[in-house]
Amino acid sequence: MAEMESGYPPSEGSEGAGGESSPMHRAMDKGRHQAEKAGGKAREKLLAMAEERKQKLSEQLETFAENIDKTANGGEGGQAEFAHKVSGYVRKAKELLDRHSTEEIVDRAVNEVRDRPGVMIGGALAVGFLVSRLARS
């Protein structure tokens, strides 16, 4: 009867006679449940892979900071001071990775992108530019 009045099929939560949902609704619910289950498994797998990469990145950041310090020790004045500051920032990034789970980092990144998309895009472009300059040298 609801379909005749509005011209649309009954809403998702509507039930047929006797309080039973239609076969179509049961099939949709089953499909939705299976999709959520598959999505959860995929997310777990991705997070496990990201955790492995996070550990490798943490090790690489420490090596990078050590190399910057070695280079700075041979330098003089402002350049050496700047290099030591950079190695300090690299170590802070490493500590951030070590202190937080991959899921926490991903959630923080998603929230930052939602809150300030322009800043995140600009930051990504700046990091990409710096990495490309370092790769060329």
VEXBA-493746 format. One line per field, with one value per residue: x, y, z of N, C-alpha, C, O in turn; residue in one letter. Coordinates in pm, 1 decimal, m for minus. Each point is the difference from the previous one (the first is absolute). Example, Ala and Ser with C-alpha at 12.3 -4.5 7.8 and 13.67 -1.06 7.14 Angstrom:
n_u: 1319.0 | m138.6
n_v: m569.0 | 106.9
n_w: 780.0 | m138.5
ca_u: m89.0 | 82.0
ca_v: 119.0 | 119.0
ca_w: 0.0 | 6.0
c_u: 90.0 | m77.0
c_v: 120.0 | 109.0
c_w: 0.0 | 73.0
o_u: 103.6 | 50.9
o_v: m1.9 | 110.8
o_w: 66.5 | 16.9
rest: A | S
END
This chain:
n_u: 81.5 | 148.6 | m8.0 | m162.2 | 39.4 | 155.9 | m98.9 | m6.5 | 193.3 | m96.3 | m73.5 | 193.9 | m52.4 | m34.9 | m190.0 | 85.9 | m115.5 | m128.1 | m14.8 | m122.3 | 215.6 | 2.7 | m112.4 | m166.8 | m190.2 | m147.0 | m128.6 | m185.3 | m179.8 | m129.8 | m146.7 | m194.5 | m157.6 | m122.0 | m173.1 | m188.5 | m136.9 | m135.5 | m192.0 | m159.9 | m116.8 | m166.9 | m194.2 | m138.0 | m126.5 | m189.6 | m178.8 | m108.9 | m146.1 | m206.9 | m129.7 | m85.2 | m182.5 | m189.5 | m61.3 | m109.1 | m221.4 | m126.0 | m39.3 | m170.2 | m198.4 | m47.9 | m76.0 | m217.9 | m143.2 | m24.3 | m141.8 | m215.9 | m76.0 | m49.1 | m200.9 | m173.5 | m1.6 | m97.6 | m206.6 | m94.1 | 67.6 | m16.9 | 189.9 | 190.2 | 33.3 | 70.1 | 217.8 | 124.6 | 10.5 | 145.5 | 217.7 | 40.0 | 35.8 | 209.9 | 153.2 | 2.4 | 109.6 | 223.0 | 79.7 | 10.9 | 175.8 | 186.2 | m9.6 | 41.3 | m204.2 | 36.7 | m65.4 | 142.8 | 168.9 | m41.9 | m15.1 | 196.3 | 103.4 | m73.6 | 65.3 | 201.4 | 12.4 | m59.0 | 153.5 | 163.4 | m206.7 | m110.0 | m85.3 | m198.0 | m181.3 | m88.2 | m130.2 | m213.8 | m136.9 | m87.5 | m170.8 | m205.1 | m97.6 | m99.6 | m206.1 | m169.7 | m71.5 | m144.7 | m213.3 | m89.5 | m70.4
n_v: m117.9 | m104.5 | m217.5 | m118.8 | m50.7 | m153.8 | m201.7 | 17.9 | m80.5 | m193.7 | 123.5 | 116.7 | 194.4 | 77.2 | 14.8 | m202.8 | m101.4 | 85.0 | 198.3 | m94.9 | m56.0 | 196.0 | m125.1 | 127.2 | 18.1 | m167.8 | m3.4 | 129.4 | m79.2 | m146.7 | 76.9 | 77.2 | m153.1 | m84.6 | 129.5 | m7.1 | m173.2 | 8.4 | 113.0 | m117.1 | m145.0 | 81.7 | 46.4 | m172.5 | m71.8 | 109.4 | m48.0 | m185.8 | 14.2 | 73.8 | m162.4 | m147.1 | 54.6 | m47.2 | m216.4 | m81.8 | 37.5 | m137.1 | m205.8 | m24.1 | m19.1 | m202.9 | m160.5 | 3.5 | m80.0 | m222.6 | m84.5 | 3.0 | m160.2 | m196.7 | m18.2 | m54.2 | m220.3 | m74.5 | m6.0 | 150.3 | 54.4 | 185.3 | 2.4 | 71.4 | 222.0 | 106.5 | m10.5 | 146.5 | 206.1 | 36.4 | 26.8 | 215.3 | 141.6 | 2.5 | 116.3 | 219.9 | 59.5 | 23.2 | 191.9 | 164.8 | 4.2 | 97.8 | 224.4 | 52.1 | m32.4 | m207.5 | m163.0 | m47.4 | m139.9 | m220.8 | m112.6 | m58.9 | m185.4 | m198.8 | m66.8 | m97.5 | m215.9 | m149.6 | m55.7 | m146.1 | 3.2 | 185.7 | 11.7 | m99.1 | 112.0 | 165.6 | m63.3 | m47.8 | 176.8 | 91.4 | m102.8 | 31.9 | 193.0 | 19.5 | m86.0 | 127.3 | 154.3 | m64.0 | m10.4 | 204.3 | 60.2
n_w: 0.0 | 130.2 | m55.9 | 97.5 | 213.8 | 53.3 | m3.9 | 223.3 | m85.0 | 57.1 | 173.8 | m3.0 | 93.2 | m208.2 | 116.3 | m35.6 | m162.4 | 160.1 | m105.0 | m162.3 | 43.2 | m107.2 | m147.7 | m82.6 | 116.8 | m24.1 | m184.4 | 6.5 | 108.0 | m112.8 | m150.9 | 83.0 | 51.5 | m168.2 | m63.5 | 124.6 | m42.8 | m179.9 | 25.2 | 104.0 | m127.3 | m126.0 | 103.5 | 43.6 | m170.2 | m50.7 | 127.9 | m63.7 | m170.4 | 44.8 | 82.7 | m147.6 | m116.7 | 111.0 | 3.3 | m178.4 | m13.6 | 124.6 | m81.6 | m144.2 | 103.8 | 83.4 | m135.4 | m47.1 | 154.3 | m3.3 | m151.2 | 62.0 | 139.3 | m94.6 | m100.3 | 132.3 | 38.6 | m185.1 | 84.4 | m139.8 | 205.0 | m130.8 | m121.1 | 93.3 | 9.1 | m186.0 | m49.4 | 115.2 | m90.7 | m168.9 | 51.0 | 50.7 | m170.4 | m79.9 | 116.1 | m50.2 | m186.7 | 18.0 | 87.5 | m151.1 | m138.9 | 79.5 | m16.9 | m214.3 | 91.2 | m77.5 | 139.0 | 167.0 | m46.1 | m6.1 | 193.3 | 92.1 | m75.9 | 73.1 | 202.6 | 10.2 | m60.2 | 156.3 | 155.5 | m55.5 | m85.4 | 55.0 | 207.7 | 30.2 | m70.8 | 123.4 | 171.6 | m51.0 | m21.4 | 186.2 | 101.4 | m81.0 | 63.1 | 201.3 | 19.2 | m73.6 | 146.7 | 160.4 | m70.4 | m0.7 | 205.4
ca_u: m81.5 | 89.7 | 49.6 | m104.6 | m20.6 | 110.3 | 58.0 | 129.1 | m9.9 | 12.3 | 135.6 | 85.5 | m37.0 | m139.7 | m17.0 | m122.1 | m100.3 | 51.4 | 125.3 | 116.9 | 49.6 | m12.1 | 121.2 | 92.5 | 66.4 | 91.1 | 114.6 | 77.9 | 67.5 | 106.2 | 104.7 | 64.0 | 81.7 | 115.7 | 87.2 | 66.1 | 96.4 | 111.2 | 68.4 | 75.1 | 116.6 | 92.5 | 60.7 | 96.8 | 115.4 | 71.3 | 65.1 | 115.0 | 105.0 | 46.7 | 79.8 | 132.8 | 68.2 | 26.6 | 120.7 | 113.5 | 16.5 | 57.4 | 143.3 | 61.8 | 6.8 | 111.2 | 122.9 | 5.4 | 38.1 | 141.1 | 79.0 | m3.2 | 89.4 | 138.8 | 30.2 | 3.8 | 121.8 | 107.9 | m32.3 | 32.7 | m93.9 | m143.8 | m37.5 | 3.6 | m112.4 | m121.3 | m1.7 | m36.3 | m143.6 | m70.5 | 7.6 | m92.1 | m136.1 | m10.9 | m13.5 | m135.0 | m90.3 | 22.2 | m62.8 | m144.3 | m32.5 | 20.5 | m95.4 | m140.1 | m30.4 | m28.5 | m140.0 | m8.1 | 60.8 | m91.6 | m116.2 | 42.7 | 19.5 | m132.3 | m63.1 | 69.8 | m37.6 | m139.0 | m5.8 | 76.0 | 45.5 | 93.3 | 130.4 | 54.8 | 41.8 | 120.7 | 108.8 | 37.5 | 75.1 | 131.1 | 80.1 | 32.8 | 103.7 | 126.0 | 49.0 | 50.9 | 127.8 | 99.6 | 26.2 | 82.5 | 137.7
ca_v: 117.9 | 115.0 | 23.7 | 63.7 | 136.2 | 88.5 | m31.7 | m62.4 | m121.1 | 25.0 | 32.2 | m114.7 | m63.0 | m43.3 | m145.3 | m52.2 | m50.5 | m90.6 | 50.2 | m54.1 | 84.8 | m63.8 | m71.1 | 97.3 | 67.4 | m97.1 | m14.9 | 124.0 | m1.6 | m100.3 | 56.3 | 109.7 | m62.3 | m61.5 | 108.1 | 54.8 | m100.1 | 1.6 | 127.8 | m9.6 | m85.3 | 75.4 | 104.6 | m65.6 | m38.7 | 123.0 | 52.3 | m86.9 | 35.5 | 134.0 | m12.4 | m46.1 | 111.8 | 101.6 | m42.5 | 24.1 | 144.9 | 46.1 | m33.0 | 84.2 | 136.9 | 5.8 | m1.3 | 130.5 | 99.4 | m23.3 | 48.5 | 146.7 | 41.3 | m22.3 | 104.5 | 128.0 | 6.5 | 45.2 | 134.5 | 111.8 | 109.7 | m10.9 | m122.5 | m110.4 | 21.0 | m33.8 | m145.5 | m61.2 | 22.8 | m91.4 | m135.6 | m1.0 | m15.4 | m136.8 | m88.0 | 18.7 | m76.0 | m140.3 | m23.5 | 0.7 | m131.1 | m104.3 | 13.9 | m17.1 | m111.6 | 37.7 | 41.5 | 135.1 | 92.9 | 11.5 | 77.1 | 140.6 | 56.1 | 18.0 | 114.7 | 122.3 | 28.4 | 49.2 | 130.5 | 101.5 | m63.6 | 86.7 | m6.8 | m133.4 | m8.8 | 82.6 | m71.3 | m114.6 | 53.0 | 44.6 | m119.4 | m60.9 | 82.7 | m21.8 | m135.8 | m6.3 | 73.7 | m84.8 | m116.5 | 43.6 | 32.8
ca_w: 0.0 | 4.5 | m133.7 | m77.9 | 45.5 | m34.0 | m129.3 | 23.5 | 81.3 | 143.2 | 43.5 | 31.6 | 125.7 | 3.4 | 7.4 | m61.9 | 92.5 | 102.4 | 55.7 | m69.7 | m107.2 | m130.8 | m43.5 | m56.6 | 111.1 | 63.2 | m90.4 | 8.8 | 129.7 | m6.7 | m86.1 | 73.4 | 104.1 | m64.7 | m46.2 | 118.0 | 46.0 | m95.5 | 19.0 | 125.6 | m24.6 | m85.6 | 83.2 | 88.3 | m81.0 | m34.2 | 119.9 | 29.6 | m95.6 | 35.4 | 123.5 | m41.6 | m67.4 | 102.3 | 70.8 | m90.4 | m11.5 | 126.2 | m5.4 | m101.8 | 52.0 | 95.0 | m80.6 | m66.7 | 101.1 | 32.4 | m113.6 | 2.9 | 108.7 | m44.5 | m96.7 | 71.8 | 80.5 | m86.7 | m48.0 | 88.7 | 17.8 | m19.4 | m70.1 | 96.7 | 92.2 | m74.5 | m18.3 | 128.4 | 18.4 | m90.3 | 55.8 | 113.7 | m53.1 | m51.2 | 117.2 | 54.5 | m86.7 | 34.6 | 130.4 | m22.7 | m57.1 | 100.8 | 110.9 | m39.1 | m89.1 | m138.2 | m6.9 | 55.7 | m95.0 | m113.1 | 46.0 | 14.4 | m134.1 | m60.9 | 66.1 | m42.7 | m138.3 | 3.0 | 64.3 | m74.3 | m124.2 | m73.2 | 65.0 | m23.4 | m140.2 | m10.1 | 67.1 | m83.0 | m114.1 | 48.2 | 30.2 | m129.3 | m62.9 | 73.0 | m25.5 | m138.1 | m2.1 | 66.5 | m84.4 | m113.9 | 41.3
c_u: 86.8 | 51.0 | m103.8 | m16.0 | 110.1 | 56.3 | 135.4 | m17.7 | 15.4 | 145.4 | 72.7 | m44.8 | m142.6 | m8.2 | m130.5 | m97.0 | 63.1 | 135.0 | 125.1 | 44.7 | m6.9 | 129.2 | 104.5 | 77.3 | 97.3 | 125.1 | 89.4 | 77.5 | 116.3 | 117.1 | 77.2 | 92.8 | 126.6 | 98.7 | 75.8 | 108.1 | 123.5 | 80.3 | 84.3 | 125.5 | 103.5 | 70.2 | 105.1 | 127.0 | 83.5 | 73.1 | 121.3 | 116.4 | 58.5 | 86.3 | 141.9 | 80.1 | 34.6 | 127.7 | 123.9 | 28.3 | 64.1 | 150.8 | 73.0 | 12.4 | 115.0 | 133.7 | 19.8 | 45.4 | 147.8 | 89.9 | 3.1 | 94.3 | 146.3 | 42.7 | 15.2 | 127.9 | 119.5 | m21.8 | 37.8 | m114.7 | m145.5 | m44.7 | m4.0 | m117.5 | m132.3 | m12.3 | m38.7 | m149.2 | m81.2 | 3.1 | m90.2 | m144.1 | m22.4 | m18.0 | m138.4 | m102.3 | 11.4 | m68.8 | m152.2 | m44.6 | 9.1 | m106.1 | m143.1 | m17.1 | m29.4 | m143.0 | m18.5 | 55.0 | m91.4 | m121.4 | 34.2 | 14.7 | m134.3 | m69.4 | 65.3 | m39.5 | m142.8 | m7.0 | 66.8 | 53.2 | 102.3 | 140.3 | 64.6 | 48.1 | 127.0 | 119.7 | 48.9 | 80.1 | 140.7 | 91.2 | 41.3 | 109.7 | 134.7 | 59.6 | 56.7 | 133.9 | 110.1 | 37.5 | 89.9 | 145.2 | 80.1
c_v: 125.5 | 33.3 | 75.1 | 145.9 | 93.1 | m23.8 | m66.9 | m126.9 | 33.7 | 24.9 | m124.6 | m72.9 | m52.8 | m151.1 | m39.3 | m45.9 | m96.3 | 43.2 | m53.1 | 97.7 | m77.5 | m73.0 | 96.3 | 71.3 | m92.6 | m17.1 | 124.1 | 5.5 | m97.6 | 52.1 | 111.0 | m56.3 | m61.1 | 106.3 | 62.0 | m95.0 | m1.1 | 129.2 | m0.5 | m83.8 | 73.8 | 107.9 | m59.6 | m36.0 | 122.7 | 58.0 | m84.1 | 31.3 | 136.8 | m3.9 | m46.8 | 113.4 | 110.7 | m34.2 | 25.5 | 148.7 | 56.9 | m25.9 | 90.6 | 145.0 | 15.0 | 3.2 | 134.0 | 108.1 | m15.8 | 52.0 | 152.9 | 51.8 | m17.6 | 108.5 | 134.7 | 14.6 | 44.8 | 141.9 | 106.6 | 99.3 | m35.7 | m127.4 | m118.8 | 11.0 | m39.0 | m151.7 | m71.0 | 20.5 | m96.2 | m141.7 | m13.1 | m18.8 | m141.5 | m97.9 | 14.5 | m77.1 | m149.5 | m34.1 | m3.2 | m134.7 | m110.0 | 2.8 | m35.2 | m119.1 | 53.6 | 51.1 | 141.9 | 103.7 | 21.6 | 83.8 | 148.1 | 66.2 | 27.6 | 121.8 | 131.3 | 38.6 | 53.5 | 142.0 | 109.7 | m58.4 | 84.1 | m7.0 | m135.4 | m16.5 | 81.6 | m68.1 | m118.4 | 45.2 | 43.1 | m119.1 | m68.9 | 76.1 | m23.3 | m138.6 | m10.1 | 73.5 | m83.1 | m119.7 | 36.5 | 23.5 | m119.5
c_w: 0.0 | m138.4 | m82.0 | 38.9 | m47.2 | m138.4 | 12.0 | 81.6 | 147.1 | 38.3 | 47.0 | 125.1 | 2.8 | m9.5 | m65.1 | 106.1 | 99.1 | 54.8 | m68.4 | m107.5 | m130.8 | m35.7 | m57.0 | 111.4 | 71.7 | m85.1 | 5.4 | 130.8 | 0.6 | m83.9 | 69.6 | 107.3 | m59.6 | m48.5 | 116.5 | 51.6 | m90.8 | 14.7 | 126.5 | m16.5 | m84.0 | 80.2 | 92.8 | m75.5 | m37.3 | 120.8 | 38.6 | m94.1 | 33.0 | 125.6 | m32.7 | m63.1 | 99.3 | 75.8 | m84.9 | m12.8 | 124.9 | 2.4 | m99.1 | 46.6 | 98.8 | m74.6 | m69.6 | 97.4 | 37.4 | m111.8 | m5.2 | 108.0 | m38.2 | m97.1 | 70.0 | 81.2 | m82.6 | m48.5 | 101.0 | 6.9 | m18.4 | m67.9 | 95.0 | 96.5 | m67.1 | m15.9 | 129.6 | 29.6 | m86.0 | 56.0 | 122.6 | m44.7 | m53.0 | 116.3 | 66.0 | m83.2 | 30.3 | 132.0 | m11.8 | m56.4 | 105.1 | 109.8 | m35.5 | m92.9 | m139.8 | m12.2 | 54.8 | m97.8 | m119.8 | 38.9 | 16.0 | m135.7 | m67.3 | 60.9 | m41.7 | m141.6 | m5.2 | 55.6 | m83.5 | m131.1 | m76.9 | 55.7 | m27.6 | m144.2 | m21.0 | 63.1 | m81.4 | m121.6 | 42.4 | 29.7 | m129.4 | m71.8 | 67.3 | m27.5 | m141.9 | m11.9 | 64.4 | m87.1 | m118.2 | 38.7 | 44.0
o_u: m36.0 | 24.6 | 35.6 | m25.4 | m28.9 | 69.6 | 58.8 | m98.1 | 52.4 | 92.2 | m61.3 | 7.2 | m41.5 | 86.0 | m92.8 | 15.8 | 86.7 | 62.7 | 110.1 | m82.5 | m4.0 | 105.4 | 120.2 | 121.0 | 108.4 | 111.1 | 122.6 | 116.5 | 107.2 | 116.0 | 122.3 | 111.2 | 108.7 | 121.3 | 119.2 | 107.6 | 113.1 | 123.0 | 109.9 | 105.6 | 120.0 | 120.1 | 107.6 | 110.6 | 122.7 | 113.6 | 100.6 | 115.3 | 121.3 | 96.4 | 96.9 | 117.8 | 103.0 | 80.4 | 101.2 | 115.6 | 85.6 | 78.3 | 109.9 | 98.6 | 68.9 | 89.1 | 111.5 | 86.0 | 70.6 | 103.4 | 103.1 | 73.6 | 82.3 | 111.3 | 87.7 | 52.1 | 95.4 | 89.5 | 58.5 | m77.6 | m50.1 | m107.4 | m92.0 | m62.6 | m85.1 | m108.5 | m74.6 | m64.9 | m100.5 | m101.4 | m55.2 | m75.1 | m107.6 | m79.4 | m56.1 | m92.9 | m100.7 | m65.0 | m66.0 | m101.0 | m84.0 | m38.1 | m77.6 | 88.2 | m28.8 | m26.1 | m74.9 | m57.9 | m17.0 | m41.7 | m78.9 | m42.8 | m18.7 | m58.8 | m69.5 | m21.7 | m29.2 | m75.0 | m49.8 | 120.0 | 93.9 | 96.9 | 120.3 | 105.0 | 92.8 | 109.8 | 120.3 | 96.9 | 97.3 | 117.6 | 114.7 | 90.0 | 101.1 | 120.7 | 102.8 | 87.8 | 112.6 | 115.3 | 78.3 | 91.0 | 116.6
o_v: 100.1 | 116.8 | 87.0 | 83.6 | 111.0 | 85.8 | m36.1 | m13.6 | 106.4 | m47.8 | m104.8 | m122.8 | m58.2 | m66.1 | 80.5 | 29.5 | m79.2 | m76.9 | 23.7 | 65.6 | m123.0 | 30.1 | m21.3 | 19.8 | 42.2 | m5.2 | m10.9 | 39.8 | 29.3 | m15.7 | 8.2 | 49.4 | 15.7 | m18.4 | 28.4 | 43.7 | m4.3 | m1.9 | 55.5 | 34.4 | m9.0 | 21.6 | 57.4 | 19.6 | m2.7 | 45.9 | 54.3 | 5.8 | 19.8 | 75.7 | 50.6 | 19.0 | 66.3 | 88.6 | 48.8 | 42.1 | 88.0 | 86.5 | 47.7 | 67.0 | 102.0 | 77.5 | 51.7 | 81.4 | 99.5 | 61.0 | 59.5 | 96.1 | 86.6 | 52.0 | 79.3 | 110.7 | 54.1 | 59.9 | m27.6 | 13.5 | m99.3 | m52.6 | m81.6 | m100.3 | m65.2 | m55.5 | m97.9 | m89.1 | m55.5 | m69.7 | m107.1 | m74.8 | m57.4 | m93.7 | m97.5 | m59.1 | m70.8 | m103.9 | m79.5 | m55.7 | m89.9 | m104.7 | m39.0 | m32.4 | 118.2 | 97.4 | 79.3 | 107.3 | 113.2 | 87.2 | 86.9 | 113.8 | 105.0 | 80.5 | 99.3 | 117.8 | 92.3 | 83.3 | 112.3 | m24.9 | m55.4 | m8.4 | m7.1 | m59.5 | m45.6 | 2.5 | m25.0 | m65.4 | m25.8 | 1.3 | m42.9 | m60.1 | m18.6 | m14.2 | m64.1 | m43.7 | m3.3 | m42.8 | m82.8 | m18.9 | 14.1
o_w: m62.0 | m29.9 | m79.5 | m86.7 | m44.7 | m54.3 | m102.0 | 73.1 | 32.8 | m66.0 | 20.3 | 5.5 | 100.2 | m58.3 | m9.1 | 118.4 | m37.2 | 72.8 | 49.7 | m63.6 | m1.0 | 55.9 | 16.1 | m11.0 | 40.1 | 52.8 | m0.9 | 1.5 | 52.9 | 38.1 | m11.2 | 18.8 | 55.8 | 10.4 | m11.4 | 40.7 | 48.5 | m6.1 | 1.4 | 53.1 | 25.9 | m16.5 | 16.8 | 50.3 | 9.1 | m11.9 | 45.8 | 42.7 | m8.0 | 11.1 | 56.5 | 30.2 | m12.8 | 29.0 | 50.3 | 1.3 | m8.7 | 39.4 | 28.6 | m30.3 | 0.2 | 34.8 | m5.3 | m33.6 | 16.6 | 27.0 | m31.4 | m22.1 | 29.6 | 8.1 | m34.3 | 14.2 | 55.8 | m59.6 | 104.7 | m94.6 | 52.7 | 29.5 | m6.2 | 34.3 | 60.5 | 17.2 | m2.7 | 54.7 | 44.6 | m1.5 | 25.3 | 62.7 | 16.5 | m8.5 | 49.9 | 55.0 | 3.6 | 11.8 | 66.9 | 43.2 | 4.5 | 52.1 | 87.2 | m79.4 | m18.7 | m70.6 | m57.0 | m17.1 | m45.4 | m76.1 | m37.1 | m19.1 | m61.4 | m72.3 | m21.7 | m28.6 | m76.1 | m50.9 | m7.4 | m11.9 | m57.2 | m75.5 | m25.5 | m24.2 | m66.8 | m55.6 | m8.6 | m38.6 | m70.8 | m36.3 | m13.2 | m58.5 | m67.6 | m19.9 | m21.8 | m74.5 | m49.7 | m1.6 | m46.6 | m80.8 | 37.0
rest: M | A | E | M | E | S | G | Y | P | P | S | E | G | S | E | G | A | G | G | E | S | S | P | M | H | R | A | M | D | K | G | R | H | Q | A | E | K | A | G | G | K | A | R | E | K | L | L | A | M | A | E | E | R | K | Q | K | L | S | E | Q | L | E | T | F | A | E | N | I | D | K | T | A | N | G | G | E | G | G | Q | A | E | F | A | H | K | V | S | G | Y | V | R | K | A | K | E | L | L | D | R | H | S | T | E | E | I | V | D | R | A | V | N | E | V | R | D | R | P | G | V | M | I | G | G | A | L | A | V | G | F | L | V | S | R | L | A | R | S
END
